[in-house]
Amino acid sequence: MSPSYAVRVADNPTDREACFAVRKEVFVVEQGVPQDIEYDAYDADAVHVLAVRDDGVPLGTGRLLYGEAAAAKTDGDLTVGSLGRLAVTREARGLGVGVALVRAIEEAARARGLAAVDLHAQTHALGFYERLGYVVYGAEFPDAGIPHRAMRRPL
């Protein structure tokens, strides 16, 4: 039987540190993204979500940028949020954690009156996001040396 988990907004320092720890495990250690580009100025004002197992072990995270922070990533459109830094620990993959995190980020975007969510998906994850209703647009581009594509889903 798979462990149960909950997804919540990371609204305290302990939860935020758990989010950053998951990102370090997945992006920095596992994928080799340089630590100095994994964390950025957007982290301070982003809505971070955290998935935790019933015993408190962090399983995944993601963030939503909105307003001016998202506009820089969405061609200036203030009605579009930017989903990013979605990471699920190796042990939690296949349990639905990624889907739950995306849906929580979309709910946070709706609560802020946003009309759509954009993201930059690693190309190996395109199918995951397409199953959730995201559509690819634009050409492939590198981010941290990893091929990505832009995607969008109206809310």
TAHUDA-V902594 format. One record per run of one state. SS is the DSSP state (@ for helix, = for strand, . for the rest). FROM is the first residue (numbers start at 1). TO is the last residue. If there is no record, write none. Layout:
SS;FROM;TO
SS;FROM;TO
//
This chain:
.;1;4
=;5;9
.;10;12
@;13;30
.;31;34
@;35;38
.;39;40
@;41;44
.;45;46
=;47;53
.;54;57
=;58;65
.;66;67
@;68;71
.;72;79
=;80;88
.;89;89
@;90;92
.;93;96
@;97;111
.;112;115
=;116;122
@;123;131
.;132;134
=;135;143
.;144;145
=;146;154
.;155;155
//
